Amino acid sequence: MKMIAAVDRNWGIGYKGELLTRISSDLKNFKTLTIGGTVILGRKTIEGFPGARPLPGRKNIVLSRNKELDIEGAMVVHSIEELKEVLAGQESDKVFVIGGASVYEQLLQYCDGAVITKIDEEFIADAYLPVLDDMDRWKMVDESEEYEEKGHRFKFCTYVNNNPENL
Ligand SMILES: NC(=O)c1ccc[n+]([C@@H]2O[C@H](COP(=O)([O-])OP(=O)(O)OC[C@H]3O[C@@H](n4cnc5c(N)ncnc54)[C@H](OP(=O)(O)O)[C@@H]3O)[C@@H](O)[C@H]2O)c1
């Protein structure tokens, strides 16, 4: 299972339920990586999507404690335990944790890798990703060249978790 996120210089990921910015080549890269796979996301993150709809071409698993929540085209699970049951027997290479902050925080320890888009800017944020650079288990193993789009400078960084736990 891998984590995918876009962070600013402070590892901020969102503000008031929205992404910090939209960089179309980053969103394209996200689509290329995840298409055909399974994405795991929190209820607040899906509510920020256009029309609050699941991502097409992917199996969407939404975490919510609300037993009444029904989202067309998505599976809703109500705990990490239930998620574990649903993921049992699935090809973990094509499973991606895509946020938001609370979901990254709870599932980080089970991820064996992460693709982090580092945006070289500081935004106002209220949602953050744990700083992988400060965690012993996590090592950055690859860093792309720096790209620029509409004034945003960013890099794609690949991290591995040397000691992932079993979900
Ligand atoms: N930059 C990026 O790459 C990126 C990616 C994704 C999201 N984001 C941003 O992150 C922010 C949202 O993060 P967030 O932490 O506020 O919200 P979130 O993680 O998207 O969703 C939180 C909700 O998920 C459900 N949940 C979480 N843990 C659960 C568990 N163990 N069992 C059952 N349900 C659980 C709960 O839903 P209920 O309240 O329904 O029970 C909880 O309120 C937004 O600003 C978004 O744009 C950024």
The ligand as an SDF file (V2000), in Angstrom:
LIG
                    3D

 48 52  0  0  0  0  0  0  0  0999 V2000
   -2.4670   17.6630   -0.5090 N   0  0  0  0  0  0  0  0  0  0  0  0
   -2.9590   16.4400   -0.6020 C   0  0  0  0  0  0  0  0  0  0  0  0
   -2.3210   15.5630   -1.1830 O   0  0  0  0  0  0  0  0  0  0  0  0
   -4.2920   16.1210   -0.0090 C   0  0  0  0  0  0  0  0  0  0  0  0
   -4.8920   14.8870   -0.2530 C   0  0  0  0  0  0  0  0  0  0  0  0
   -6.1380   14.6210    0.3340 C   0  0  0  0  0  0  0  0  0  0  0  0
   -6.7550   15.5740    1.1490 C   0  0  0  0  0  0  0  0  0  0  0  0
   -6.1160   16.7610    1.3580 N   0  0  0  0  0  0  0  0  0  0  0  0
   -6.7370   17.7750    2.2290 C   0  0  0  0  0  0  0  0  0  0  0  0
   -6.8460   17.2540    3.5520 O   0  0  0  0  0  0  0  0  0  0  0  0
   -7.9290   17.9520    4.2060 C   0  0  0  0  0  0  0  0  0  0  0  0
   -8.8660   16.9380    4.8270 C   0  0  0  0  0  0  0  0  0  0  0  0
   -8.1980   16.2080    5.8470 O   0  0  0  0  0  0  0  0  0  0  0  0
   -8.9850   15.8490    7.2160 P   0  0  0  0  0  0  0  0  0  0  0  0
   -8.0310   15.1590    8.1190 O   0  0  0  0  0  0  0  0  0  0  0  0
   -9.6550   17.0900    7.7030 O   0  0  0  0  0  0  0  0  0  0  0  0
  -10.1650   14.8950    6.7130 O   0  0  0  0  0  0  0  0  0  0  0  0
  -10.1880   13.4260    6.0450 P   0  0  0  0  0  0  0  0  0  0  0  0
   -9.0510   12.6180    6.5950 O   0  0  0  0  0  0  0  0  0  0  0  0
  -10.3100   13.5450    4.5810 O   0  0  0  0  0  0  0  0  0  0  0  0
  -11.5870   12.8830    6.5800 O   0  0  0  0  0  0  0  0  0  0  0  0
  -11.8060   12.7750    7.9660 C   0  0  0  0  0  0  0  0  0  0  0  0
  -13.0230   11.9160    8.1790 C   0  0  0  0  0  0  0  0  0  0  0  0
  -12.7350   10.5720    7.7990 O   0  0  0  0  0  0  0  0  0  0  0  0
  -13.4560    9.6880    8.6500 C   0  0  0  0  0  0  0  0  0  0  0  0
  -12.5030    8.8520    9.3850 N   0  0  0  0  0  0  0  0  0  0  0  0
  -11.2060    9.1260    9.6970 C   0  0  0  0  0  0  0  0  0  0  0  0
  -10.6700    8.1060   10.3900 N   0  0  0  0  0  0  0  0  0  0  0  0
  -11.6410    7.1540   10.5210 C   0  0  0  0  0  0  0  0  0  0  0  0
  -11.6950    5.8750   11.1320 C   0  0  0  0  0  0  0  0  0  0  0  0
  -10.6300    5.3410   11.7630 N   0  0  0  0  0  0  0  0  0  0  0  0
  -12.8480    5.2030   11.0720 N   0  0  0  0  0  0  0  0  0  0  0  0
  -13.9300    5.7060   10.4450 C   0  0  0  0  0  0  0  0  0  0  0  0
  -13.9340    6.9240    9.8370 N   0  0  0  0  0  0  0  0  0  0  0  0
  -12.8120    7.6340    9.8800 C   0  0  0  0  0  0  0  0  0  0  0  0
  -14.2980   10.5600    9.5690 C   0  0  0  0  0  0  0  0  0  0  0  0
  -15.4930   10.7800    8.8570 O   0  0  0  0  0  0  0  0  0  0  0  0
  -16.9120   11.0820    9.5900 P   0  0  0  0  0  0  0  0  0  0  0  0
  -16.7590   12.4500   10.1880 O   0  0  0  0  0  0  0  0  0  0  0  0
  -17.9060   11.0130    8.4780 O   0  0  0  0  0  0  0  0  0  0  0  0
  -17.0860    9.9990   10.6240 O   0  0  0  0  0  0  0  0  0  0  0  0
  -13.4750   11.8370    9.6400 C   0  0  0  0  0  0  0  0  0  0  0  0
  -14.2100   12.9740   10.0120 O   0  0  0  0  0  0  0  0  0  0  0  0
   -8.6180   18.7860    3.1300 C   0  0  0  0  0  0  0  0  0  0  0  0
   -8.1540   20.1290    3.2050 O   0  0  0  0  0  0  0  0  0  0  0  0
   -8.1380   18.1450    1.8420 C   0  0  0  0  0  0  0  0  0  0  0  0
   -8.1540   19.0240    0.7320 O   0  0  0  0  0  0  0  0  0  0  0  0
   -4.9260   17.0480    0.8010 C   0  0  0  0  0  0  0  0  0  0  0  0
  1  2  1  0
  2  3  2  0
  2  4  1  0
  4  5  1  0
  4 48  2  0
  5  6  2  0
  6  7  1  0
  7  8  2  0
  8  9  1  0
  8 48  1  0
  9 10  1  0
  9 46  1  0
 10 11  1  0
 11 12  1  0
 11 44  1  0
 12 13  1  0
 13 14  1  0
 14 15  2  0
 14 16  1  0
 14 17  1  0
 17 18  1  0
 18 19  2  0
 18 20  1  0
 18 21  1  0
 21 22  1  0
 22 23  1  0
 23 24  1  0
 23 42  1  0
 24 25  1  0
 25 26  1  0
 25 36  1  0
 26 27  1  0
 26 35  1  0
 27 28  2  0
 28 29  1  0
 29 30  1  0
 29 35  2  0
 30 31  1  0
 30 32  2  0
 32 33  1  0
 33 34  2  0
 34 35  1  0
 36 37  1  0
 36 42  1  0
 37 38  1  0
 38 39  2  0
 38 40  1  0
 38 41  1  0
 42 43  1  0
 44 45  1  0
 44 46  1  0
 46 47  1  0
M  CHG  2   8   1  16  -1
M  END
$$$$
